[in-house]
Amino acid sequence: MTTVVFLIEQIAPGLYILFGVAIFWVWRRWGRAREDLRATHFEFERDLYRNRSANALTSMILLIQLALVVVGIQQVVAPTIRANTDTLDVETIIDPPFNTPTPPPVDLSSPPIDSSGVFIGGSDTSGQIQLTAVPTSTPVGTLLPNPDPVEGCESAEATLQIPANGMLVFSAIRIVGTAYTDNFSSYRFELKGASTFNNFAPLAEYTSPVNEVGDLGQFVPSFYEPGPYQFRLTVFDITNTLKAACTVNITISEPIPTATPLTP
């Protein structure tokens, strides 16, 4: 059910276009039936045109209701499901701490080591606490070797941390990065690969800027064929001018099977 909701959310713009065309066509049929009803004087034909007019009006109402259902799914249901079922915590995008093995206990009965002949250049730092650099956090996920270079991503107005360049994607992930500009209007996710006929196809569009590194949205790869893809973030201003973009290379694969525990 969740997959269907997210699919409807992603293809909602196309559905609106289809509903608009269908409503216009049904409205034309309804208007033609009303004109024919006013023009005829035969009772049989009047009944026929009345039925056509009623059927067209009913179809128009059903199409409008379906369009409202899609609006509800896109604006209410999908954001609610995403907020309630977000299983990726912020901490999961950081590598676990690197723990060194604990050394064995020192045998106090052994003679102490004579360090009088050891000289370390520079000032004496034996009584100072030395700080160790914290490892740089990296995104969760497998990064395939030697990916194609990123395109764009020079501006802080459009950056992507997840997915990272060369990332293997096999399940729903949160998109993490930044997306903003002066006179901001919207930002959009686009995908290019086998399932999109090697053209950038829009996935989702959002109208709230993200000035600091944070959640931009969600990407569900299960709708697309496995293989290499380009994932692009684009940022537009109020004149619908492209102000910044960031494109990374990802590889979509089938979900990795989990091990089945053996029954005792």
C-alpha positions in Angstrom: 0.0 0.0 0.0 2.8 2.4 0.9 4.5 1.7 -2.5 1.2 2.5 -4.3 0.9 5.8 -2.4 4.5 6.9 -3.2 4.0 5.9 -6.8 0.9 8.0 -7.1 2.7 10.9 -5.4 5.6 10.7 -8.0 3.3 10.5 -11.0 0.7 13.0 -9.7 1.6 15.7 -12.3 1.0 13.3 -15.2 -2.3 12.2 -13.6 -3.4 15.8 -13.3 -2.8 16.3 -17.0 -4.8 13.1 -17.9 -7.6 14.2 -15.6 -7.7 17.6 -17.2 -7.8 16.2 -20.7 -10.5 13.7 -19.8 -12.6 16.3 -18.0 -12.4 18.7 -21.0 -13.4 15.9 -23.4 -16.4 14.8 -21.2 -17.4 18.5 -20.8 -17.5 18.8 -24.6 -19.6 15.7 -24.8 -22.0 17.1 -22.2 -22.2 20.4 -24.1 -22.9 18.7 -27.4 -25.6 16.6 -25.8 -27.3 19.7 -24.4 -27.2 21.4 -27.8 -28.7 18.4 -29.5 -31.4 18.2 -26.8 -32.4 21.8 -27.4 -32.4 21.3 -31.2 -34.5 18.2 -31.5 -38.3 17.9 -31.3 -38.7 14.1 -31.3 -39.3 12.6 -27.9 -37.2 9.5 -28.6 -34.2 11.6 -29.5 -34.7 13.9 -26.5 -34.6 10.9 -24.2 -31.4 9.7 -25.9 -29.7 13.1 -25.6 -30.8 13.4 -21.9 -29.1 10.0 -21.2 -26.0 11.1 -22.9 -26.0 14.4 -21.0 -26.5 12.6 -17.7 -23.7 10.1 -18.4 -21.3 12.8 -19.4 -22.1 14.8 -16.2 -21.7 11.7 -14.1 -18.3 10.9 -15.7 -17.2 14.5 -15.1 -18.1 14.3 -11.4 -16.2 11.0 -11.1 -13.1 12.4 -12.8 -13.1 15.4 -10.5 -13.4 13.1 -7.4 -10.5 11.0 -8.6 -8.4 14.2 -9.1 -9.3 15.2 -5.6 -8.2 11.8 -4.3 -4.8 12.2 -6.0 -4.5 15.6 -4.4 -5.2 14.2 -1.0 -2.7 11.4 -1.5 0.0 13.8 -2.7 -0.6 16.5 -0.1 -1.7 14.6 3.0 -1.4 10.8 2.8 2.1 10.5 1.4 3.7 13.1 3.8 2.0 11.5 6.8 3.2 8.0 5.8 6.7 9.4 5.3 6.7 11.1 8.7 5.4 8.0 10.5 7.5 5.3 8.8 10.8 7.1 8.4 13.1 4.3 9.5 16.4 6.1 8.7 17.7 8.0 11.7 20.2 10.8 11.4 22.7 8.7 13.2 22.6 6.0 10.6 24.3 8.2 8.0 27.4 8.3 10.2 29.9 5.4 10.3 30.0 3.6 13.6 32.9 4.6 15.9 36.2 2.9 15.2 37.0 0.9 18.4 40.6 -0.3 18.7 41.2 -3.7 20.5 41.7 -3.5 24.2 45.3 -4.3 25.1 45.9 -7.1 27.6 46.5 -6.1 31.2 50.1 -5.0 32.0 52.1 -7.5 34.0 53.3 -5.4 36.9 55.8 -8.0 37.9 57.8 -7.5 34.7 60.7 -5.0 34.9 59.9 -1.4 33.7 61.1 -0.3 30.2 64.1 2.0 30.3 63.2 4.9 28.0 66.2 7.0 28.9 67.9 6.3 25.6 64.8 7.3 23.5 64.8 10.8 22.1 61.7 12.4 20.5 62.4 15.7 18.6 60.6 18.9 19.7 59.4 19.9 23.1 58.6 17.5 25.8 54.8 16.6 25.5 54.8 13.7 27.9 52.5 15.5 30.3 50.1 16.8 27.7 46.9 15.1 26.4 47.1 14.6 22.6 43.8 15.0 20.6 43.0 12.4 18.0 41.2 13.6 14.8 37.6 12.4 14.6 37.0 10.2 11.5 35.1 12.0 8.8 31.5 10.7 8.6 30.5 9.0 5.4 27.0 8.1 4.1 25.6 4.7 4.8 25.6 2.4 1.8 28.0 0.7 -0.6 30.0 3.0 -2.8 31.1 1.3 -6.0 34.6 2.0 -7.2 35.6 4.4 -10.0 32.2 6.2 -10.6 31.9 8.9 -13.2 32.6 12.4 -11.8 29.7 14.4 -10.5 28.2 17.2 -12.6 27.6 20.6 -11.1 27.6 20.5 -7.2 30.0 23.4 -7.1 27.5 25.7 -5.4 26.3 25.3 -1.9 22.8 26.1 -3.2 22.5 22.5 -4.6 24.4 19.7 -2.8 23.8 16.0 -2.3 25.2 14.0 0.6 22.9 11.1 0.1 22.9 9.5 -2.4 26.6 9.9 -2.7 28.4 9.5 -6.0 28.8 5.9 -6.9 26.3 4.7 -4.3 24.5 1.4 -4.7 20.8 1.9 -4.0 18.5 -1.1 -3.4 15.8 0.2 -0.9 14.0 3.5 -0.1 16.5 6.2 1.0 16.2 9.7 2.3 17.7 12.4 0.1 20.1 14.6 2.2 21.7 17.8 1.1 20.9 21.5 0.5 18.6 23.2 -2.0 18.0 27.0 -1.9 18.7 30.2 -3.8 17.8 33.9 -3.9 14.1 34.4 -4.8 13.6 30.6 -4.3 10.7 28.9 -6.0 11.2 25.1 -5.9 13.7 22.3 -6.2 13.2 19.0 -8.1 14.6 15.5 -8.2 15.3 13.9 -11.7 16.5 10.5 -12.8 18.2 9.4 -16.0 18.7 5.8 -17.1 17.2 2.8 -18.7 13.8 3.2 -17.2 13.6 6.8 -18.3 14.8 6.2 -21.9 18.1 7.9 -21.0 16.4 11.2 -20.5 16.1 13.1 -17.2 12.6 12.4 -15.9 11.1 14.4 -12.9 10.5 12.4 -9.8 9.2 14.9 -7.2 9.1 18.7 -6.7 9.2 20.7 -3.4 8.6 24.3 -2.7 10.3 24.8 0.7 14.1 25.7 0.6 16.6 23.7 2.7 19.4 26.1 3.6 21.3 23.8 5.9 22.2 20.1 5.2 19.1 18.2 5.9 16.3 16.1 4.5 15.2 17.0 0.9 12.8 14.1 0.3 12.7 10.4 -0.4 13.7 8.2 -3.3 12.1 4.7 -3.8 14.2 2.7 -6.3 11.8 -0.3 -6.6 9.9 1.4 -9.5 12.9 1.3 -11.8 14.9 -1.4 -13.6 18.3 -2.3 -12.0 21.3 -0.6 -13.6 23.3 2.7 -13.7 21.5 6.0 -13.3 22.2 9.7 -12.9 20.3 11.3 -10.0 20.0 15.1 -10.3 18.9 17.9 -7.9 17.8 21.1 -9.6 17.0 24.5 -7.9 14.8 27.2 -9.5 13.9 30.8 -8.7 10.5 32.5 -9.0 11.1 33.1 -12.8 11.5 29.3 -13.2 15.2 29.9 -14.1 17.6 27.0 -13.2 20.0 28.5 -10.6 21.9 25.5 -9.3 22.2 21.7 -10.0 24.0 18.7 -8.6 24.2 15.3 -10.5 25.6 12.1 -9.0 25.9 8.6 -10.4 24.1 5.8 -8.6 23.4 2.1 -9.4 20.0 0.6 -8.7 20.0 -3.0 -7.8 17.5 -5.6 -6.6 16.9 -5.7 -2.8 19.6 -7.6 -1.0 18.1 -10.8 0.4 18.3 -11.3 4.1 19.6 -14.4 5.7 16.9 -16.8 6.9 17.6 -18.2 10.4 17.9 -21.9 10.6 15.2 -23.7 12.6 16.6 -25.7 15.5 
